[in-house]
Amino acid sequence: MPMISIIVPCYNQAHYLDEALQSVLGQTYPDWECIIVNDGSPDRTAEVAQKWVEKDSRFVYIYKENGGVSSARNLGIEKAKGVYLQFLDADDFLVKDKLALSLQQIEKNSDVNLVITNFRMFTDNPEMSSEPYCALNAQMFSFENMLYQWNNGFTIPIHCGFFHSSLFESIRFPEDIAAQEDWVVWVRIFKKGCTVVFIDQALALYRINPSSRMTTKGLSEDHLKACAYFRNYLSTEEYIDFSTVLFSRYYQLYEDYKYRLSATKNSNSYQTGLMVKKVLKSLGVLGLFKRIIPLVLQFKAK
């Protein structure tokens, strides 16, 4: 049986790590190693990880100085012994048949080197999941869609993928961007050329985590950095087409924003608010109302 290397980067997510690692231990396919990469986390990550190493020798623990999720994943790739790679963030979850069903698809066709599964979302209990933020389908998985349509209706959580290790012989996660690093990797893999099979089953669970980097940091700067990365990997023609698509998309977003802003300003409620403001200002009590209204809203919230 071929070995599968599961790479789990962890930074300040010790409170989720047990659940993620339990989903690894519960896999029906037994020949795996799970590389837990502690990215200089100041929390209890080391303590939690060591407990799992003692429980099962297939768990491997590595500590490194903090360098970000990409550097943690890259170290995991360097240390991996498996024929196949499965990524799993420390707050996410794998359904018990994820490895077995993915490998089964590859065994049916030796040309396949990438399997992508569907996913669902959860907050606290993996048994109580909800519809994903985007509906994946097999038609999405092309180089053009990865490059041009990413963030425009779909993205793919990295743990939906099941990769032959050869795909990462010359590919690594970019370490100088804090988000969108997975986009760069997906594009490079499809640019390099891969044979993909899609399993339309939710075998990966994505945690809705309010403290995650995806919900606490704006992505515009990292999006631009990711776009700059593609200059190194795309042909001149591809990069021009890519730039044109992005420009058109953001121009349309700007036009939509202008339309909504104009509609809001022309609405009856907005005009009424302006009239009330003018009346209060003429009466000399606008400042008083500005101080009273926050107090009223605060009291109402209680």
C-alpha positions as CSV (number, residue, x, y, z in Angstrom):
1,M,0.0,0.0,0.0
2,P,1.4,3.5,-0.9
3,M,2.1,5.8,2.0
4,I,0.1,9.1,2.3
5,S,1.7,12.1,4.0
6,I,-0.8,14.3,5.8
7,I,0.7,17.8,6.5
8,V,-0.8,19.8,9.3
9,P,0.5,23.3,9.9
10,C,-0.4,24.8,13.3
11,Y,-0.2,28.3,14.7
12,N,-2.2,29.2,17.8
13,Q,-4.8,26.6,17.0
14,A,-4.1,24.0,19.8
15,H,-7.8,24.2,20.8
16,Y,-8.8,22.8,17.4
17,L,-5.8,20.5,16.9
18,D,-7.2,17.5,18.7
19,E,-10.3,17.4,16.5
20,A,-8.3,17.7,13.3
21,L,-5.9,14.9,14.3
22,Q,-8.7,12.7,15.5
23,S,-10.1,12.9,11.9
24,V,-6.7,11.7,10.7
25,L,-6.6,8.8,13.2
26,G,-10.1,7.8,12.1
27,Q,-9.2,7.3,8.5
28,T,-10.2,3.9,7.1
29,Y,-6.9,3.8,5.0
30,P,-4.1,2.9,7.5
31,D,-0.8,3.6,5.7
32,W,-0.2,7.2,6.4
33,E,2.1,9.5,8.3
34,C,0.8,12.8,9.8
35,I,3.4,15.6,10.0
36,I,2.4,18.2,12.6
37,V,4.4,21.4,11.9
38,N,4.3,23.8,14.9
39,D,5.0,27.2,13.3
40,G,6.5,28.8,16.4
41,S,3.1,28.8,18.2
42,P,3.1,30.2,21.7
43,D,0.0,28.2,22.8
44,R,-0.3,24.5,23.8
45,T,0.4,23.2,20.3
46,A,3.5,21.3,21.4
47,E,1.8,19.7,24.3
48,V,-1.2,18.6,22.2
49,A,1.0,17.3,19.4
50,Q,3.3,15.3,21.7
51,K,0.2,13.5,23.1
52,W,-0.7,12.3,19.7
53,V,2.9,11.2,18.9
54,E,2.9,9.1,22.1
55,K,-0.5,7.7,21.1
56,D,0.4,6.6,17.6
57,S,3.8,6.4,15.9
58,R,2.4,7.5,12.6
59,F,2.2,11.1,14.0
60,V,5.4,13.1,13.6
61,Y,6.0,16.4,15.4
62,I,8.2,19.2,14.0
63,Y,8.9,22.6,15.6
64,K,10.1,25.6,13.6
65,E,10.4,29.3,14.1
66,N,7.3,31.3,13.1
67,G,7.3,31.9,9.4
68,G,3.7,31.6,8.3
69,V,1.4,28.8,7.0
70,S,3.3,28.5,3.7
71,S,6.6,28.0,5.3
72,A,5.1,25.4,7.6
73,R,3.5,23.5,4.7
74,N,6.7,23.7,2.7
75,L,8.7,22.2,5.6
76,G,6.1,19.4,5.7
77,I,6.6,18.8,2.0
78,E,10.3,18.5,2.5
79,K,10.0,16.0,5.3
80,A,7.2,13.9,3.7
81,K,7.9,10.3,2.8
82,G,4.6,9.6,1.2
83,V,3.8,8.9,-2.5
84,Y,0.7,11.2,-2.0
85,L,0.2,14.4,-0.1
86,Q,-2.9,15.5,1.9
87,F,-2.9,19.0,3.4
88,L,-5.0,19.7,6.5
89,D,-5.2,22.9,8.4
90,A,-5.3,22.5,12.2
91,D,-8.9,23.8,12.4
92,D,-10.3,21.7,9.6
93,F,-11.5,18.1,9.4
94,L,-11.3,15.0,7.1
95,V,-14.2,12.6,6.7
96,K,-13.0,9.0,7.5
97,D,-13.1,7.8,3.9
98,K,-11.2,10.8,2.4
99,L,-7.9,9.0,1.9
100,A,-9.3,5.6,0.9
101,L,-11.8,7.0,-1.7
102,S,-9.2,9.4,-3.2
103,L,-6.6,6.6,-3.6
104,Q,-9.3,4.4,-5.1
105,Q,-9.8,6.9,-7.9
106,I,-6.1,6.9,-8.7
107,E,-5.9,3.1,-8.7
108,K,-8.6,3.0,-11.3
109,N,-6.5,5.2,-13.6
110,S,-2.7,5.4,-13.3
111,D,-2.7,8.7,-15.2
112,V,-4.6,10.5,-12.4
113,N,-2.3,12.5,-10.1
114,L,-4.8,14.8,-8.4
115,V,-8.1,14.0,-6.8
116,I,-10.4,16.8,-5.6
117,T,-13.4,16.2,-3.4
118,N,-16.3,18.4,-2.5
119,F,-16.7,19.9,1.0
120,R,-19.1,21.2,3.6
121,M,-18.7,23.7,6.4
122,F,-19.0,23.5,10.2
123,T,-18.5,25.7,13.2
124,D,-18.2,23.6,16.4
125,N,-19.4,20.1,15.6
126,P,-18.3,18.2,12.4
127,E,-21.4,16.1,12.7
128,M,-23.5,19.2,12.1
129,S,-22.2,20.7,8.8
130,S,-23.8,23.2,6.4
131,E,-23.7,23.9,2.7
132,P,-20.3,25.1,1.4
133,Y,-19.7,28.7,0.4
134,C,-19.4,27.6,-3.2
135,A,-20.6,24.5,-5.1
136,L,-17.7,22.7,-6.8
137,N,-18.1,20.7,-10.0
138,A,-15.8,18.9,-12.4
139,Q,-16.1,21.6,-15.1
140,M,-14.3,24.1,-12.8
141,F,-11.0,22.3,-12.8
142,S,-9.0,23.7,-15.6
143,F,-6.0,26.0,-15.8
144,E,-8.1,28.9,-17.2
145,N,-10.7,28.7,-14.4
146,M,-8.0,28.5,-11.7
147,L,-6.3,31.6,-13.1
148,Y,-9.3,33.7,-14.2
149,Q,-12.2,32.7,-12.1
150,W,-10.6,32.2,-8.6
151,N,-12.4,34.5,-6.1
152,N,-15.1,35.0,-8.7
153,G,-17.6,32.5,-7.4
154,F,-15.3,29.7,-6.3
155,T,-12.2,28.8,-4.4
156,I,-11.0,25.3,-3.4
157,P,-10.0,24.6,0.2
158,I,-6.6,23.1,0.0
159,H,-7.6,20.0,2.0
160,C,-10.1,19.1,-0.8
161,G,-7.1,18.1,-2.8
162,F,-5.2,14.8,-2.8
163,F,-1.9,15.2,-4.6
164,H,0.7,12.9,-6.1
165,S,3.9,14.1,-4.5
166,S,5.5,14.5,-8.0
167,L,3.3,17.6,-8.4
168,F,5.4,19.3,-5.7
169,E,8.8,18.5,-7.1
170,S,9.3,22.1,-8.3
171,I,6.3,23.8,-6.6
172,R,6.1,25.3,-3.2
173,F,3.7,27.6,-1.4
174,P,4.8,31.3,-1.6
175,E,6.1,32.4,1.8
176,D,5.9,36.1,1.6
177,I,2.1,36.4,1.3
178,A,-0.3,35.7,4.2
179,A,-3.3,34.7,2.1
180,Q,-4.1,33.5,-1.5
181,E,-1.0,31.3,-1.3
182,D,-3.1,28.3,-2.2
183,W,-4.4,30.1,-5.3
184,V,-0.8,30.4,-6.5
185,V,-0.2,26.7,-5.9
186,W,-3.4,25.6,-7.7
187,V,-2.6,27.7,-10.7
188,R,1.0,26.4,-10.9
189,I,-0.2,22.8,-10.6
190,F,-2.7,23.2,-13.4
191,K,-0.2,25.2,-15.5
192,K,2.3,22.3,-15.1
193,G,-0.3,19.9,-16.2
194,C,-2.3,17.4,-14.1
195,T,-4.9,14.7,-14.6
196,V,-7.7,15.4,-12.1
197,V,-10.7,13.4,-10.9
198,F,-13.5,15.0,-9.0
199,I,-15.4,13.1,-6.2
200,D,-18.7,14.9,-5.7
201,Q,-18.9,13.9,-2.0
202,A,-18.2,16.2,0.9
203,L,-15.1,14.4,2.2
204,A,-13.4,17.6,3.6
205,L,-15.0,19.8,6.2
206,Y,-14.1,23.5,6.4
207,R,-14.4,25.2,9.8
208,I,-16.1,28.6,10.0
209,N,-13.5,30.2,12.3
210,P,-14.1,33.8,13.3
211,S,-10.5,34.3,14.4
212,S,-8.9,32.8,11.2
213,R,-6.7,34.8,9.0
214,M,-9.3,34.7,6.2
215,T,-11.8,36.6,8.3
216,T,-9.5,39.0,10.2
217,K,-7.3,40.3,7.4
218,G,-8.3,42.0,4.2
219,L,-7.2,40.1,1.1
220,S,-6.6,42.9,-1.4
221,E,-2.9,43.4,-0.7
222,D,-2.2,39.6,-0.8
223,H,-4.3,39.3,-3.9
224,L,-2.1,41.8,-5.6
225,K,1.0,40.0,-4.4
226,A,-0.4,36.7,-5.8
227,C,-1.0,38.4,-9.1
228,A,2.6,39.6,-9.2
229,Y,3.8,36.0,-8.6
230,F,2.2,34.9,-11.8
231,R,4.5,37.0,-13.9
232,N,7.2,34.3,-13.2
233,Y,5.0,31.4,-14.3
234,L,2.8,32.7,-17.1
235,S,3.6,33.4,-20.7
236,T,3.4,37.1,-21.8
237,E,0.1,36.4,-23.6
238,E,-1.4,34.6,-20.6
239,Y,-0.4,37.4,-18.3
240,I,-1.9,40.0,-20.5
241,D,-5.2,38.0,-20.7
242,F,-5.0,37.6,-16.9
243,S,-4.5,41.3,-16.3
244,T,-7.4,42.1,-18.7
245,V,-9.8,39.8,-16.9
246,L,-8.9,41.2,-13.5
247,F,-9.2,44.8,-14.7
248,S,-12.6,44.1,-16.2
249,R,-13.8,42.4,-13.0
250,Y,-12.7,45.2,-10.7
251,Y,-14.1,47.8,-13.1
252,Q,-17.4,46.1,-13.0
253,L,-17.3,45.9,-9.2
254,Y,-16.6,49.7,-9.1
255,E,-19.5,50.4,-11.5
256,D,-21.8,48.2,-9.3
257,Y,-20.7,50.1,-6.2
258,K,-21.4,53.5,-7.9
259,Y,-24.8,52.3,-8.9
260,R,-25.7,51.1,-5.4
261,L,-24.4,54.3,-3.8
262,S,-26.4,56.4,-6.2
263,A,-29.5,54.4,-5.6
264,T,-29.0,54.8,-1.8
265,K,-28.6,58.6,-2.0
266,N,-31.8,58.8,-4.2
267,S,-33.9,56.7,-1.8
268,N,-36.7,58.2,0.3
269,S,-35.1,57.2,3.6
270,Y,-31.8,58.8,2.7
271,Q,-33.4,62.0,1.6
272,T,-35.6,62.0,4.7
273,G,-32.5,61.6,6.9
274,L,-30.8,64.6,5.1
275,M,-33.9,66.7,5.7
276,V,-34.0,65.8,9.4
277,K,-30.3,66.5,9.7
278,K,-30.7,70.0,8.2
279,V,-33.7,70.7,10.5
280,L,-31.7,69.7,13.6
281,K,-28.7,71.7,12.5
282,S,-30.9,74.8,11.9
283,L,-32.3,74.4,15.5
284,G,-28.8,74.1,16.9
285,V,-29.4,70.6,18.4
286,L,-27.5,68.4,15.9
287,G,-24.5,68.0,18.2
288,L,-26.8,67.0,21.1
289,F,-28.5,64.3,19.0
290,K,-25.1,62.9,17.8
291,R,-24.2,62.4,21.5
292,I,-27.6,60.9,22.5
293,I,-28.1,58.4,19.6
294,P,-25.1,56.2,20.4
295,L,-26.3,56.0,24.1
296,V,-29.8,55.0,22.9
297,L,-28.4,52.3,20.6
298,Q,-26.1,51.0,23.4
299,F,-29.1,50.8,25.8
300,K,-31.2,49.1,23.2
301,A,-28.5,46.5,22.6
302,K,-28.7,45.5,26.2
